[in-house]
């Protein structure tokens, strides 16, 4: 076995472990803020990408439009974390936007995670950080096509 294939295996394991921990931390932080994981994910998506139509939010989360996304938005709206607003350009369209003051509660749950991550990253060189940035950019660039492939499976 070449050292390259050993490192590939080790990286695959590390990425899987990272995914496990990321989901676990996400669920724990969401629960502390009184949300379920899907609600927290929707809130996170809206904070990162800005206002979205319910259909676009459903697509980003791989949910069905209609009942599932409506119930999710209703829960977040009831919690005061999002609001539905009319699109100024097309009054027939509804957009979902984050109520930042309320959404801060969720972000506060993740402060220990963020602080620990930044503390670790402070020990990395600029070159090492650039490698990490490139890795995440490459991975994120491929996610939409991977999701499309997953959705196309029988």
C-alpha positions as CSV (number, residue, x, y, z in Angstrom):
1,X,0.0,0.0,0.0
2,X,1.5,3.3,-1.0
3,X,1.8,6.2,1.4
4,X,-0.6,8.2,-0.8
5,X,-3.4,5.7,-0.5
6,X,-2.8,5.5,3.3
7,X,-3.1,9.3,3.5
8,X,-6.2,9.1,1.3
9,X,-7.8,6.6,3.7
10,X,-6.8,8.7,6.7
11,X,-8.3,11.8,5.1
12,X,-11.5,10.0,4.3
13,X,-11.8,8.8,7.9
14,X,-11.1,12.3,9.2
15,X,-13.7,13.9,6.9
16,X,-16.3,11.3,8.0
17,X,-15.5,12.0,11.7
18,X,-15.8,15.7,11.0
19,X,-19.2,15.2,9.5
20,X,-20.3,13.1,12.5
21,X,-19.1,15.8,14.9
22,X,-20.6,18.6,12.9
23,X,-24.0,17.0,12.9
24,X,-23.8,16.2,16.6
25,X,-22.7,19.7,17.5
26,X,-25.4,21.2,15.2
27,X,-28.1,19.1,16.9
28,X,-26.9,19.9,20.4
29,X,-26.8,23.7,19.6
30,X,-30.2,23.7,18.0
31,X,-31.7,21.8,21.0
32,X,-30.2,24.3,23.4
33,X,-31.9,27.1,21.4
34,X,-35.2,25.3,21.5
35,X,-35.1,24.2,17.8
36,X,-34.9,21.0,16.0
37,X,-32.0,20.3,13.6
38,X,-34.0,21.1,10.4
39,X,-35.2,24.4,11.8
40,X,-31.7,25.4,12.8
41,X,-30.4,24.4,9.4
42,X,-33.0,26.5,7.7
43,X,-32.1,29.5,9.9
44,X,-28.4,28.9,9.1
45,X,-29.1,28.8,5.4
46,X,-31.0,32.0,5.6
47,X,-28.3,33.7,7.5
48,X,-25.6,32.6,5.1
49,X,-27.6,33.2,1.8
50,X,-30.0,35.9,2.8
51,X,-33.8,36.0,2.1
52,X,-35.2,33.1,0.1
53,X,-38.5,32.0,-1.2
54,X,-40.0,29.0,0.6
55,X,-39.4,26.9,-2.6
56,X,-35.8,27.9,-2.8
57,X,-35.3,27.1,0.9
58,X,-37.0,23.7,0.5
59,X,-34.7,23.0,-2.5
60,X,-31.6,24.0,-0.5
61,X,-32.7,21.6,2.3
62,X,-33.9,18.8,0.1
63,X,-37.4,19.1,1.5
64,X,-40.7,18.9,-0.4
65,X,-42.4,22.2,-1.2
66,X,-45.7,22.5,0.4
67,X,-46.4,20.9,3.8
68,X,-42.8,20.2,5.0
69,X,-41.4,23.6,4.3
70,X,-44.5,25.4,5.3
71,X,-44.5,23.7,8.7
72,X,-40.8,24.5,9.2
73,X,-41.3,28.2,8.3
74,X,-44.4,28.3,10.6
75,X,-42.3,27.0,13.5
76,X,-39.5,29.5,13.0
77,X,-42.0,32.3,12.5
78,X,-43.8,31.3,15.7
79,X,-40.4,31.4,17.5
80,X,-39.9,34.9,16.2
81,X,-36.7,33.9,14.3
82,X,-38.0,34.5,10.7
83,X,-40.7,36.5,9.1
84,X,-42.5,36.2,5.7
85,X,-42.3,39.4,3.6
86,X,-43.6,40.3,0.3
87,X,-41.1,40.6,-2.5
88,X,-40.9,44.3,-3.4
89,X,-40.3,43.5,-7.1
90,X,-43.2,40.9,-7.3
91,X,-45.9,41.3,-4.6
92,X,-47.2,37.8,-5.4
93,X,-43.9,36.3,-4.1
94,X,-43.2,35.7,-0.5
95,X,-39.7,35.7,0.9
96,X,-38.5,34.3,4.2
97,X,-36.0,36.5,6.1
98,X,-34.2,36.1,9.4
99,X,-35.1,38.3,12.4
100,X,-31.5,38.8,13.4
101,X,-32.1,39.8,17.0
102,X,-33.9,36.5,17.7
103,X,-31.6,34.4,15.6
104,X,-28.7,35.5,17.8
105,X,-29.9,33.0,20.4
106,X,-28.9,30.2,18.1
107,X,-25.6,31.7,17.3
108,X,-24.8,32.0,21.0
109,X,-25.2,28.3,21.4
110,X,-22.3,27.8,18.9
111,X,-19.9,30.3,20.5
112,X,-17.9,27.7,22.4
113,X,-17.5,25.7,19.2
114,X,-16.5,28.7,17.2
115,X,-14.0,29.9,19.8
116,X,-12.4,26.5,20.1
117,X,-12.1,26.3,16.3
118,X,-10.5,29.7,16.0
119,X,-8.2,29.0,18.9
120,X,-6.9,25.9,17.0
121,X,-6.7,27.8,13.7
122,X,-4.6,30.5,15.3
123,X,-1.7,27.9,15.4
124,X,-1.9,27.3,11.7
125,X,0.3,29.2,9.2
126,X,-1.3,31.4,6.5
127,X,-0.2,28.7,4.0
128,X,-2.0,26.0,5.9
129,X,-5.1,28.1,6.2
130,X,-5.1,28.6,2.5
131,X,-4.9,24.8,1.9
132,X,-8.0,24.4,4.2
133,X,-9.8,27.2,2.4
134,X,-9.1,25.6,-1.0
135,X,-10.2,22.2,0.3
136,X,-13.5,23.6,1.6
137,X,-14.1,25.6,-1.6
138,X,-13.5,22.5,-3.7
139,X,-15.8,20.3,-1.6
140,X,-18.6,23.0,-1.5
141,X,-18.3,23.5,-5.3
142,X,-19.2,19.8,-5.8
143,X,-22.1,19.5,-3.3
144,X,-24.9,20.7,-5.7
145,X,-24.0,18.1,-8.3
146,X,-23.7,15.4,-5.6
147,X,-27.1,16.4,-4.2
148,X,-28.6,16.2,-7.7
149,X,-27.1,12.7,-8.1
150,X,-28.5,11.6,-4.8
151,X,-32.0,13.0,-5.6
152,X,-31.9,11.1,-9.0
153,X,-31.3,7.7,-7.3
154,X,-34.3,5.4,-7.3
